[in-house]
């Protein structure tokens, strides 16, 4: 009997509290700073896409909600600073659980999550967001993709800052190795028939050696 009155006591205690009514959708409550909402595919300041089509986000998704198809950039059509870009990008929000593992896996910070949460629809097809729907708007003064390699080089932007990126760029721009590397390659090659010494007298298989001096570096068996 005591538990009966305890249960109704909770009900009666709330009857005299102030009612909080949210006037949604006229008044939208602000979200928390780290709220996980709709995804966004970001761009560089010159308009190039940050997505390099690596598909790591699709592999990291536990709900298999992301589909990516990568393609190669060309000299006349460049969509991203890397060798590849995301030609097809889709997110199925009927499967997405907004866990954020995809944005943690992205190596270029291309994929982030916004504060937008109004994603309801009465159509299944409308819940599959394509690349055009996910791409961030162009920055002010930026040119839509694709760009040409000549345009990208002329801008001279550093797309991947940091010591590791600078070291890789310096290695890529380094001059070719000296001629000594080519000499070592030749020294490993097998001797040609013209450079072999004459076959020793007699029949069958015998042994041969290079002349004494700086060339006396190898010994082997002479073929029959």
Buried (B, 14 or more C-beta within 10 A) or exposed (E): EEEEEEEEEEEEEEEEEEEEEEEEEEEEEEEEEEEBBBBBBBBBEBBBBBBBBBBBBBEBBEBEBBBBEBEEBEEEBBBBBBEBBBBEBBBBBEBBEBBBEBBEBBEBEBBBBBEEEEBEEEEEEEBBBEBEBBBBEEEEEBEEBBBEEEEBEEEEEEBBEEEEEEEEEEEEEEEEEEEEEEEEEEEEEEEEEEEEEEEEEEEEEEEBEBEEEEEEEEEEEBEE
